[in-house]
Amino acid sequence: MTELQLRLSQLALYVGDTNGTYDTQVEDAVRRYQWARGITTDQLGVYGGTTRSRLESETREP
C-alpha cells in the first residue's frame, strides 16, 4: 500500500502519511482517480487490476 500512496501522491491525489495503510483517505484518493479517468471496471474506491494498471502507466515507480 505504500507504493499506492506514493503513486497517488505523484498525482496530488493523496497528501496523507505514507504508512502502508489502506484507510479512508487512500480509498477517497483511489475513488477520485477512478472517477477522473472514467474507470468503471473496478468498484469505486477499490484498487483493482484496471485501476492499478492505469495508475502505474502514468506514474513513475517510487
Secondary structure, DSSP 4 states (H G I P E B T S, - for coil): -HHHHHHHHHTTS--S--SS---HHHHHHHHHHHHHHT--SS-TT---HHHHHHHHHHS---
